[in-house]
Amino acid sequence: MAHDDAELSEVIVVLVDEPGMTTQDASKTLTDHGLLVSDVDEANGVVEGTIETTKIGELKKLGFVKYIRDVFNYTADYPPGDPRNQDAAKDDNLPSEADDAGA
């Protein structure tokens, strides 16, 4: 049974070489827009991270963003009790793992 809590994308954000804007400043702004930053490459002006797929368009509109490469997409299914779990009511009706094991 499929449970789709979030569609996520691993992205590489290539930044415009803009005076006065450091890669760290850009990284902070990207984080404020929902990017979970995993790596910042100061030398090449690149930020890598994970974001909800629907929010990629917001990042593209930022003036310091030159290009976004969408590397990998996947569907997240968070476990019961996780605050990101969107289908908690359905999860409450599932048998427990102990039931699956026949215990």
Biopython code that builds the backbone (N, CA, C, O; Angstrom):
import numpy as np
from Bio.PDB.StructureBuilder import StructureBuilder

atoms = [
    (1, "MET", "N", (0.851, -1.169, 0.000)),
    (1, "MET", "CA", (0.000, 0.000, 0.000)),
    (1, "MET", "C", (0.901, 1.238, 0.000)),
    (1, "MET", "O", (1.800, 1.348, 0.834)),
    (2, "ALA", "N", (0.672, 2.145, -0.906)),
    (2, "ALA", "CA", (1.514, 3.327, -1.044)),
    (2, "ALA", "C", (0.993, 4.477, -0.191)),
    (2, "ALA", "O", (-0.209, 4.741, -0.132)),
    (3, "HIS", "N", (1.903, 5.134, 0.448)),
    (3, "HIS", "CA", (1.609, 6.341, 1.218)),
    (3, "HIS", "C", (2.578, 7.406, 0.723)),
    (3, "HIS", "O", (3.794, 7.231, 0.809)),
    (4, "ASP", "N", (2.056, 8.486, 0.217)),
    (4, "ASP", "CA", (2.899, 9.529, -0.329)),
    (4, "ASP", "C", (2.800, 10.775, 0.543)),
    (4, "ASP", "O", (1.826, 11.524, 0.469)),
    (5, "ASP", "N", (3.821, 10.986, 1.370)),
    (5, "ASP", "CA", (3.813, 12.142, 2.245)),
    (5, "ASP", "C", (4.444, 13.367, 1.595)),
    (5, "ASP", "O", (4.012, 14.491, 1.851)),
    (6, "ALA", "N", (5.460, 13.167, 0.757)),
    (6, "ALA", "CA", (6.123, 14.299, 0.106)),
    (6, "ALA", "C", (6.884, 13.818, -1.123)),
    (6, "ALA", "O", (7.453, 12.726, -1.129)),
    (7, "GLU", "N", (6.884, 14.645, -2.159)),
    (7, "GLU", "CA", (7.707, 14.408, -3.340)),
    (7, "GLU", "C", (8.930, 15.303, -3.181)),
    (7, "GLU", "O", (8.803, 16.526, -3.129)),
    (8, "LEU", "N", (10.111, 14.699, -3.104)),
    (8, "LEU", "CA", (11.341, 15.448, -2.851)),
    (8, "LEU", "C", (12.290, 15.367, -4.034)),
    (8, "LEU", "O", (12.258, 14.414, -4.812)),
    (9, "SER", "N", (13.134, 16.383, -4.158)),
    (9, "SER", "CA", (14.129, 16.432, -5.227)),
    (9, "SER", "C", (15.494, 16.774, -4.657)),
    (9, "SER", "O", (15.639, 17.683, -3.840)),
    (10, "GLU", "N", (16.484, 16.027, -5.105)),
    (10, "GLU", "CA", (17.879, 16.370, -4.843)),
    (10, "GLU", "C", (18.279, 17.331, -5.950)),
    (10, "GLU", "O", (18.138, 17.002, -7.128)),
    (11, "VAL", "N", (18.777, 18.518, -5.597)),
    (11, "VAL", "CA", (19.085, 19.530, -6.604)),
    (11, "VAL", "C", (20.493, 20.090, -6.428)),
    (11, "VAL", "O", (21.079, 20.052, -5.346)),
    (12, "ILE", "N", (21.008, 20.608, -7.537)),
    (12, "ILE", "CA", (22.242, 21.378, -7.530)),
    (12, "ILE", "C", (21.858, 22.764, -8.020)),
    (12, "ILE", "O", (21.330, 22.915, -9.121)),
    (13, "VAL", "N", (22.123, 23.772, -7.202)),
    (13, "VAL", "CA", (21.789, 25.146, -7.536)),
    (13, "VAL", "C", (23.083, 25.865, -7.920)),
    (13, "VAL", "O", (24.000, 25.990, -7.109)),
    (14, "VAL", "N", (23.141, 26.334, -9.169)),
    (14, "VAL", "CA", (24.287, 27.084, -9.656)),
    (14, "VAL", "C", (23.959, 28.562, -9.489)),
    (14, "VAL", "O", (22.916, 29.033, -9.941)),
    (15, "LEU", "N", (24.860, 29.283, -8.835)),
    (15, "LEU", "CA", (24.608, 30.678, -8.501)),
    (15, "LEU", "C", (25.233, 31.631, -9.504)),
    (15, "LEU", "O", (26.264, 31.330, -10.104)),
    (16, "VAL", "N", (24.597, 32.788, -9.682)),
    (16, "VAL", "CA", (25.140, 33.858, -10.505)),
    (16, "VAL", "C", (26.312, 34.463, -9.741)),
    (16, "VAL", "O", (26.244, 34.621, -8.522)),
    (17, "ASP", "N", (27.374, 34.798, -10.441)),
    (17, "ASP", "CA", (28.515, 35.454, -9.810)),
    (17, "ASP", "C", (28.154, 36.914, -9.590)),
    (17, "ASP", "O", (28.371, 37.760, -10.457)),
    (18, "GLU", "N", (27.599, 37.196, -8.419)),
    (18, "GLU", "CA", (27.049, 38.514, -8.117)),
    (18, "GLU", "C", (27.866, 39.194, -7.019)),
    (18, "GLU", "O", (28.008, 38.644, -5.928)),
    (19, "PRO", "N", (28.401, 40.380, -7.293)),
    (19, "PRO", "CA", (29.156, 41.093, -6.251)),
    (19, "PRO", "C", (28.271, 41.379, -5.037)),
    (19, "PRO", "O", (27.100, 41.734, -5.173)),
    (20, "GLY", "N", (28.845, 41.221, -3.871)),
    (20, "GLY", "CA", (28.121, 41.502, -2.642)),
    (20, "GLY", "C", (27.315, 40.329, -2.105)),
    (20, "GLY", "O", (26.824, 40.396, -0.978)),
    (21, "MET", "N", (27.162, 39.262, -2.872)),
    (21, "MET", "CA", (26.403, 38.084, -2.436)),
    (21, "MET", "C", (27.374, 36.913, -2.326)),
    (21, "MET", "O", (27.895, 36.434, -3.333)),
    (22, "THR", "N", (27.611, 36.461, -1.113)),
    (22, "THR", "CA", (28.490, 35.313, -0.929)),
    (22, "THR", "C", (27.694, 34.029, -1.101)),
    (22, "THR", "O", (26.465, 34.027, -1.034)),
    (23, "THR", "N", (28.409, 32.949, -1.321)),
    (23, "THR", "CA", (27.751, 31.650, -1.447)),
    (23, "THR", "C", (27.045, 31.296, -0.141)),
    (23, "THR", "O", (25.983, 30.674, -0.155)),
    (24, "GLN", "N", (27.633, 31.689, 0.980)),
    (24, "GLN", "CA", (26.999, 31.429, 2.278)),
    (24, "GLN", "C", (25.704, 32.220, 2.439)),
    (24, "GLN", "O", (24.726, 31.709, 2.986)),
    (25, "ASP", "N", (25.695, 33.484, 1.958)),
    (25, "ASP", "CA", (24.463, 34.287, 1.996)),
    (25, "ASP", "C", (23.380, 33.629, 1.141)),
    (25, "ASP", "O", (22.224, 33.526, 1.552)),
    (26, "ALA", "N", (23.774, 33.188, -0.052)),
    (26, "ALA", "CA", (22.834, 32.523, -0.945)),
    (26, "ALA", "C", (22.308, 31.242, -0.309)),
    (26, "ALA", "O", (21.117, 30.944, -0.398)),
    (27, "SER", "N", (23.197, 30.487, 0.332)),
    (27, "SER", "CA", (22.809, 29.248, 0.993)),
    (27, "SER", "C", (21.766, 29.507, 2.077)),
    (27, "SER", "O", (20.810, 28.744, 2.217)),
    (28, "LYS", "N", (21.947, 30.572, 2.838)),
    (28, "LYS", "CA", (20.995, 30.938, 3.898)),
    (28, "LYS", "C", (19.632, 31.264, 3.291)),
    (28, "LYS", "O", (18.602, 30.820, 3.798)),
    (29, "THR", "N", (19.627, 32.043, 2.203)),
    (29, "THR", "CA", (18.371, 32.408, 1.557)),
    (29, "THR", "C", (17.680, 31.177, 0.969)),
    (29, "THR", "O", (16.460, 31.040, 1.062)),
    (30, "LEU", "N", (18.465, 30.283, 0.365)),
    (30, "LEU", "CA", (17.903, 29.047, -0.176)),
    (30, "LEU", "C", (17.275, 28.206, 0.936)),
    (30, "LEU", "O", (16.215, 27.609, 0.752)),
    (31, "THR", "N", (17.940, 28.169, 2.084)),
    (31, "THR", "CA", (17.403, 27.449, 3.245)),
    (31, "THR", "C", (16.075, 28.062, 3.679)),
    (31, "THR", "O", (15.129, 27.345, 4.004)),
    (32, "ASP", "N", (16.012, 29.388, 3.683)),
    (32, "ASP", "CA", (14.771, 30.082, 4.049)),
    (32, "ASP", "C", (13.623, 29.756, 3.094)),
    (32, "ASP", "O", (12.454, 29.873, 3.461)),
    (33, "HIS", "N", (13.963, 29.348, 1.867)),
    (33, "HIS", "CA", (12.959, 28.989, 0.864)),
    (33, "HIS", "C", (12.691, 27.481, 0.818)),
    (33, "HIS", "O", (12.001, 27.002, -0.082)),
    (34, "GLY", "N", (13.234, 26.734, 1.781)),
    (34, "GLY", "CA", (12.888, 25.320, 1.910)),
    (34, "GLY", "C", (13.955, 24.323, 1.500)),
    (34, "GLY", "O", (13.717, 23.117, 1.569)),
    (35, "LEU", "N", (15.131, 24.789, 1.071)),
    (35, "LEU", "CA", (16.198, 23.865, 0.684)),
    (35, "LEU", "C", (16.940, 23.364, 1.921)),
    (35, "LEU", "O", (17.407, 24.160, 2.735)),
    (36, "LEU", "N", (17.045, 22.052, 2.059)),
    (36, "LEU", "CA", (17.861, 21.454, 3.109)),
    (36, "LEU", "C", (19.249, 21.282, 2.501)),
    (36, "LEU", "O", (19.486, 20.344, 1.740)),
    (37, "VAL", "N", (20.162, 22.186, 2.838)),
    (37, "VAL", "CA", (21.481, 22.244, 2.211)),
    (37, "VAL", "C", (22.354, 21.093, 2.704)),
    (37, "VAL", "O", (22.477, 20.860, 3.907)),
    (38, "SER", "N", (22.960, 20.375, 1.751)),
    (38, "SER", "CA", (23.858, 19.277, 2.095)),
    (38, "SER", "C", (25.314, 19.611, 1.795)),
    (38, "SER", "O", (26.214, 19.026, 2.397)),
    (39, "ASP", "N", (25.565, 20.555, 0.863)),
    (39, "ASP", "CA", (26.942, 20.922, 0.528)),
    (39, "ASP", "C", (26.961, 22.309, -0.107)),
    (39, "ASP", "O", (26.070, 22.670, -0.876)),
    (40, "VAL", "N", (27.998, 23.078, 0.230)),
    (40, "VAL", "CA", (28.213, 24.392, -0.358)),
    (40, "VAL", "C", (29.612, 24.397, -0.951)),
    (40, "VAL", "O", (30.592, 24.165, -0.243)),
    (41, "ASP", "N", (29.706, 24.660, -2.246)),
    (41, "ASP", "CA", (30.992, 24.719, -2.954)),
    (41, "ASP", "C", (31.284, 26.179, -3.277)),
    (41, "ASP", "O", (30.843, 26.701, -4.301)),
    (42, "GLU", "N", (32.036, 26.834, -2.387)),
    (42, "GLU", "CA", (32.354, 28.257, -2.533)),
    (42, "GLU", "C", (33.096, 28.534, -3.833)),
    (42, "GLU", "O", (32.800, 29.509, -4.523)),
    (43, "ALA", "N", (34.056, 27.684, -4.167)),
    (43, "ALA", "CA", (34.917, 27.917, -5.333)),
    (43, "ALA", "C", (34.142, 27.938, -6.644)),
    (43, "ALA", "O", (34.494, 28.678, -7.562)),
    (44, "ASN", "N", (33.096, 27.135, -6.735)),
    (44, "ASN", "CA", (32.327, 27.036, -7.974)),
    (44, "ASN", "C", (30.955, 27.696, -7.910)),
    (44, "ASN", "O", (30.216, 27.680, -8.895)),
    (45, "GLY", "N", (30.606, 28.276, -6.760)),
    (45, "GLY", "CA", (29.314, 28.944, -6.625)),
    (45, "GLY", "C", (28.144, 27.997, -6.775)),
    (45, "GLY", "O", (27.187, 28.282, -7.495)),
    (46, "VAL", "N", (28.228, 26.856, -6.085)),
    (46, "VAL", "CA", (27.213, 25.814, -6.200)),
    (46, "VAL", "C", (26.730, 25.404, -4.808)),
    (46, "VAL", "O", (27.520, 25.293, -3.871)),
    (47, "VAL", "N", (25.428, 25.184, -4.690)),
    (47, "VAL", "CA", (24.830, 24.704, -3.448)),
    (47, "VAL", "C", (24.033, 23.452, -3.781)),
    (47, "VAL", "O", (23.247, 23.447, -4.729)),
    (48, "GLU", "N", (24.232, 22.390, -3.007)),
    (48, "GLU", "CA", (23.488, 21.142, -3.205)),
    (48, "GLU", "C", (22.542, 20.935, -2.036)),
    (48, "GLU", "O", (22.835, 21.336, -0.909)),
    (49, "GLY", "N", (21.404, 20.307, -2.309)),
    (49, "GLY", "CA", (20.481, 20.029, -1.228)),
    (49, "GLY", "C", (19.221, 19.314, -1.686)),
    (49, "GLY", "O", (19.105, 18.881, -2.832)),
    (50, "THR", "N", (18.277, 19.204, -0.751)),
    (50, "THR", "CA", (17.001, 18.526, -0.967)),
    (50, "THR", "C", (15.880, 19.514, -0.710)),
    (50, "THR", "O", (15.930, 20.304, 0.233)),
    (51, "ILE", "N", (14.853, 19.456, -1.577)),
    (51, "ILE", "CA", (13.712, 20.363, -1.440)),
    (51, "ILE", "C", (12.457, 19.655, -1.927)),
    (51, "ILE", "O", (12.534, 18.738, -2.746)),
    (52, "GLU", "N", (11.299, 20.080, -1.424)),
    (52, "GLU", "CA", (10.045, 19.564, -1.965)),
    (52, "GLU", "C", (9.986, 19.963, -3.433)),
    (52, "GLU", "O", (10.256, 21.112, -3.782)),
    (53, "THR", "N", (9.638, 19.022, -4.278)),
    (53, "THR", "CA", (9.642, 19.241, -5.719)),
    (53, "THR", "C", (8.813, 20.462, -6.118)),
    (53, "THR", "O", (9.188, 21.187, -7.040)),
    (54, "THR", "N", (7.705, 20.694, -5.444)),
    (54, "THR", "CA", (6.831, 21.822, -5.792)),
    (54, "THR", "C", (7.465, 23.181, -5.502)),
    (54, "THR", "O", (6.976, 24.199, -5.993)),
    (55, "LYS", "N", (8.542, 23.219, -4.716)),
    (55, "LYS", "CA", (9.183, 24.485, -4.360)),
    (55, "LYS", "C", (10.345, 24.866, -5.269)),
    (55, "LYS", "O", (10.934, 25.933, -5.098)),
    (56, "ILE", "N", (10.684, 24.014, -6.228)),
    (56, "ILE", "CA", (11.806, 24.320, -7.125)),
    (56, "ILE", "C", (11.535, 25.604, -7.899)),
    (56, "ILE", "O", (12.452, 26.396, -8.115)),
    (57, "GLY", "N", (10.314, 25.821, -8.312)),
    (57, "GLY", "CA", (9.950, 27.033, -9.046)),
    (57, "GLY", "C", (10.253, 28.302, -8.269)),
    (57, "GLY", "O", (10.668, 29.302, -8.854)),
    (58, "GLU", "N", (10.049, 28.272, -6.943)),
    (58, "GLU", "CA", (10.362, 29.425, -6.096)),
    (58, "GLU", "C", (11.848, 29.748, -6.157)),
    (58, "GLU", "O", (12.237, 30.913, -6.239)),
    (59, "LEU", "N", (12.676, 28.704, -6.117)),
    (59, "LEU", "CA", (14.124, 28.919, -6.154)),
    (59, "LEU", "C", (14.563, 29.510, -7.483)),
    (59, "LEU", "O", (15.451, 30.361, -7.524)),
    (60, "LYS", "N", (13.943, 29.063, -8.572)),
    (60, "LYS", "CA", (14.310, 29.560, -9.908)),
    (60, "LYS", "C", (14.053, 31.058, -10.044)),
    (60, "LYS", "O", (14.712, 31.722, -10.844)),
    (61, "LYS", "N", (13.113, 31.598, -9.284)),
    (61, "LYS", "CA", (12.768, 33.015, -9.364)),
    (61, "LYS", "C", (13.736, 33.920, -8.603)),
    (61, "LYS", "O", (13.713, 35.137, -8.781)),
    (62, "LEU", "N", (14.580, 33.340, -7.764)),
    (62, "LEU", "CA", (15.533, 34.141, -6.995)),
    (62, "LEU", "C", (16.585, 34.725, -7.936)),
    (62, "LEU", "O", (17.119, 34.017, -8.791)),
    (63, "GLY", "N", (16.878, 35.998, -7.781)),
    (63, "GLY", "CA", (17.773, 36.711, -8.688)),
    (63, "GLY", "C", (19.191, 36.184, -8.749)),
    (63, "GLY", "O", (19.870, 36.365, -9.760)),
    (64, "PHE", "N", (19.651, 35.539, -7.697)),
    (64, "PHE", "CA", (21.033, 35.050, -7.665)),
    (64, "PHE", "C", (21.163, 33.610, -8.158)),
    (64, "PHE", "O", (22.262, 33.055, -8.172)),
    (65, "VAL", "N", (20.046, 33.004, -8.562)),
    (65, "VAL", "CA", (20.074, 31.628, -9.063)),
    (65, "VAL", "C", (20.226, 31.653, -10.582)),
    (65, "VAL", "O", (19.401, 32.225, -11.295)),
    (66, "LYS", "N", (21.295, 31.023, -11.062)),
    (66, "LYS", "CA", (21.547, 30.951, -12.503)),
    (66, "LYS", "C", (20.845, 29.742, -13.119)),
    (66, "LYS", "O", (20.244, 29.837, -14.189)),
    (67, "TYR", "N", (20.930, 28.607, -12.428)),
    (67, "TYR", "CA", (20.426, 27.351, -12.982)),
    (67, "TYR", "C", (20.183, 26.370, -11.847)),
    (67, "TYR", "O", (20.906, 26.373, -10.851)),
    (68, "ILE", "N", (19.165, 25.530, -11.996)),
    (68, "ILE", "CA", (18.920, 24.451, -11.034)),
    (68, "ILE", "C", (18.892, 23.137, -11.794)),
    (68, "ILE", "O", (18.111, 22.959, -12.728)),
    (69, "ARG", "N", (19.754, 22.221, -11.381)),
    (69, "ARG", "CA", (19.744, 20.871, -11.949)),
    (69, "ARG", "C", (18.992, 19.968, -10.985)),
    (69, "ARG", "O", (19.391, 19.801, -9.833)),
    (70, "ASP", "N", (17.914, 19.395, -11.461)),
    (70, "ASP", "CA", (17.117, 18.446, -10.686)),
    (70, "ASP", "C", (17.736, 17.064, -10.917)),
    (70, "ASP", "O", (17.530, 16.452, -11.965)),
    (71, "VAL", "N", (18.491, 16.583, -9.937)),
    (71, "VAL", "CA", (19.292, 15.375, -10.097)),
    (71, "VAL", "C", (18.492, 14.102, -9.875)),
    (71, "VAL", "O", (18.648, 13.126, -10.609)),
    (72, "PHE", "N", (17.633, 14.115, -8.859)),
    (72, "PHE", "CA", (16.961, 12.879, -8.456)),
    (72, "PHE", "C", (15.664, 13.236, -7.749)),
    (72, "PHE", "O", (15.641, 14.147, -6.921)),
    (73, "ASN", "N", (14.587, 12.532, -8.064)),
    (73, "ASN", "CA", (13.293, 12.741, -7.407)),
    (73, "ASN", "C", (12.851, 11.455, -6.723)),
    (73, "ASN", "O", (13.109, 10.358, -7.218)),
    (74, "TYR", "N", (12.191, 11.595, -5.593)),
    (74, "TYR", "CA", (11.667, 10.424, -4.900)),
    (74, "TYR", "C", (10.485, 10.811, -4.025)),
    (74, "TYR", "O", (10.302, 11.978, -3.678)),
    (75, "THR", "N", (9.699, 9.820, -3.679)),
    (75, "THR", "CA", (8.549, 10.019, -2.809)),
    (75, "THR", "C", (8.916, 9.560, -1.406)),
    (75, "THR", "O", (9.391, 8.442, -1.207)),
    (76, "ALA", "N", (8.689, 10.435, -0.445)),
    (76, "ALA", "CA", (8.981, 10.112, 0.950)),
    (76, "ALA", "C", (7.715, 9.617, 1.631)),
    (76, "ALA", "O", (6.636, 10.174, 1.429)),
    (77, "ASP", "N", (7.846, 8.588, 2.423)),
    (77, "ASP", "CA", (6.756, 8.080, 3.250)),
    (77, "ASP", "C", (7.272, 8.057, 4.681)),
    (77, "ASP", "O", (8.025, 7.163, 5.067)),
    (78, "TYR", "N", (6.859, 9.043, 5.458)),
    (78, "TYR", "CA", (7.354, 9.171, 6.822)),
    (78, "TYR", "C", (6.611, 8.216, 7.756)),
    (78, "TYR", "O", (5.427, 7.949, 7.552)),
    (79, "PRO", "N", (7.288, 7.708, 8.768)),
    (79, "PRO", "CA", (6.669, 6.730, 9.663)),
    (79, "PRO", "C", (5.639, 7.360, 10.596)),
    (79, "PRO", "O", (5.657, 8.569, 10.825)),
    (80, "PRO", "N", (4.737, 6.528, 11.134)),
    (80, "PRO", "CA", (3.767, 7.033, 12.102)),
    (80, "PRO", "C", (4.491, 7.726, 13.255)),
    (80, "PRO", "O", (5.512, 7.241, 13.742)),
    (81, "GLY", "N", (3.954, 8.856, 13.679)),
    (81, "GLY", "CA", (4.560, 9.622, 14.763)),
    (81, "GLY", "C", (5.464, 10.741, 14.278)),
    (81, "GLY", "O", (5.740, 11.673, 15.033)),
    (82, "ASP", "N", (5.932, 10.676, 13.035)),
    (82, "ASP", "CA", (6.762, 11.732, 12.469)),
    (82, "ASP", "C", (5.848, 12.904, 12.124)),
    (82, "ASP", "O", (4.806, 12.698, 11.501)),
    (83, "PRO", "N", (6.213, 14.140, 12.515)),
    (83, "PRO", "CA", (5.330, 15.274, 12.244)),
    (83, "PRO", "C", (5.118, 15.557, 10.747)),
    (83, "PRO", "O", (4.164, 16.244, 10.385)),
    (84, "ARG", "N", (5.981, 15.045, 9.890)),
    (84, "ARG", "CA", (5.825, 15.236, 8.446)),
    (84, "ARG", "C", (4.880, 14.206, 7.820)),
    (84, "ARG", "O", (4.554, 14.307, 6.638)),
    (85, "ASN", "N", (4.441, 13.225, 8.598)),
    (85, "ASN", "CA", (3.544, 12.184, 8.108)),
    (85, "ASN", "C", (2.196, 12.798, 7.763)),
    (85, "ASN", "O", (1.501, 13.295, 8.650)),
    (86, "GLN", "N", (1.814, 12.773, 6.484)),
    (86, "GLN", "CA", (0.575, 13.383, 6.008)),
    (86, "GLN", "C", (-0.610, 12.422, 6.035)),
    (86, "GLN", "O", (-1.757, 12.852, 5.916)),
    (87, "ASP", "N", (-0.346, 11.147, 6.187)),
    (87, "ASP", "CA", (-1.435, 10.173, 6.157)),
    (87, "ASP", "C", (-1.512, 9.397, 7.478)),
    (87, "ASP", "O", (-1.650, 8.174, 7.492)),
    (88, "ALA", "N", (-1.418, 10.137, 8.578)),
    (88, "ALA", "CA", (-1.398, 9.518, 9.904)),
    (88, "ALA", "C", (-2.666, 8.716, 10.178)),
    (88, "ALA", "O", (-2.598, 7.649, 10.787)),
    (89, "ALA", "N", (-3.813, 9.208, 9.742)),
    (89, "ALA", "CA", (-5.073, 8.492, 9.993)),
    (89, "ALA", "C", (-5.059, 7.123, 9.322)),
    (89, "ALA", "O", (-5.533, 6.144, 9.898)),
    (90, "LYS", "N", (-4.519, 7.050, 8.107)),
    (90, "LYS", "CA", (-4.426, 5.770, 7.405)),
    (90, "LYS", "C", (-3.437, 4.850, 8.107)),
    (90, "LYS", "O", (-3.666, 3.645, 8.205)),
    (91, "ASP", "N", (-2.330, 5.421, 8.597)),
    (91, "ASP", "CA", (-1.312, 4.615, 9.267)),
    (91, "ASP", "C", (-1.844, 3.995, 10.548)),
    (91, "ASP", "O", (-1.425, 2.904, 10.934)),
    (92, "ASP", "N", (-2.780, 4.698, 11.218)),
    (92, "ASP", "CA", (-3.338, 4.167, 12.461)),
    (92, "ASP", "C", (-4.145, 2.894, 12.223)),
    (92, "ASP", "O", (-4.327, 2.096, 13.143)),
    (93, "ASN", "N", (-4.626, 2.697, 11.005)),
    (93, "ASN", "CA", (-5.432, 1.525, 10.680)),
    (93, "ASN", "C", (-4.602, 0.352, 10.163)),
    (93, "ASN", "O", (-5.143, -0.721, 9.891)),
    (94, "LEU", "N", (-3.297, 0.552, 10.026)),
    (94, "LEU", "CA", (-2.429, -0.520, 9.528)),
    (94, "LEU", "C", (-2.086, -1.485, 10.674)),
    (94, "LEU", "O", (-1.990, -1.071, 11.829)),
    (95, "PRO", "N", (-1.903, -2.760, 10.350)),
    (95, "PRO", "CA", (-1.462, -3.692, 11.392)),
    (95, "PRO", "C", (-0.049, -3.356, 11.829)),
    (95, "PRO", "O", (0.745, -2.839, 11.043)),
    (96, "SER", "N", (0.258, -3.647, 13.068)),
    (96, "SER", "CA", (1.611, -3.359, 13.555)),
    (96, "SER", "C", (2.582, -4.378, 12.995)),
    (96, "SER", "O", (2.174, -5.407, 12.458)),
    (97, "GLU", "N", (3.878, -4.089, 13.122)),
    (97, "GLU", "CA", (4.893, -5.018, 12.639)),
    (97, "GLU", "C", (4.829, -6.359, 13.384)),
    (97, "GLU", "O", (5.133, -7.409, 12.818)),
    (98, "ALA", "N", (4.432, -6.304, 14.654)),
    (98, "ALA", "CA", (4.303, -7.538, 15.424)),
    (98, "ALA", "C", (3.218, -8.428, 14.808)),
    (98, "ALA", "O", (3.359, -9.650, 14.776)),
    (99, "ASP", "N", (2.134, -7.810, 14.319)),
    (99, "ASP", "CA", (1.065, -8.575, 13.663)),
    (99, "ASP", "C", (1.581, -9.223, 12.393)),
    (99, "ASP", "O", (1.207, -10.354, 12.081)),
    (100, "ASP", "N", (2.447, -8.517, 11.645)),
    (100, "ASP", "CA", (3.008, -9.044, 10.419)),
    (100, "ASP", "C", (3.885, -10.271, 10.691)),
    (100, "ASP", "O", (3.947, -11.195, 9.879)),
    (101, "ALA", "N", (4.547, -10.265, 11.824)),
    (101, "ALA", "CA", (5.454, -11.348, 12.164)),
    (101, "ALA", "C", (4.704, -12.545, 12.757)),
    (101, "ALA", "O", (5.285, -13.610, 12.970)),
    (102, "GLY", "N", (3.431, -12.358, 13.016)),
    (102, "GLY", "CA", (2.646, -13.456, 13.558)),
    (102, "GLY", "C", (2.790, -13.587, 15.061)),
    (102, "GLY", "O", (2.418, -14.616, 15.627)),
    (103, "ALA", "N", (3.320, -12.568, 15.719)),
    (103, "ALA", "CA", (3.517, -12.628, 17.172)),
    (103, "ALA", "C", (2.254, -12.271, 17.905)),
    (103, "ALA", "O", (2.234, -12.268, 19.135)),
]
sb = StructureBuilder()
sb.init_structure("model")
sb.init_model(0)
sb.init_chain("A")
sb.init_seg("    ")
for serial, (resi, resn, name, xyz) in enumerate(atoms, 1):
    if name == "N":
        sb.init_residue(resn, " ", resi, " ")
    sb.init_atom(name, np.array(xyz, "f"), 0.0, 1.0, " ", f" {name:<3s}", serial, name[0])
structure = sb.get_structure()
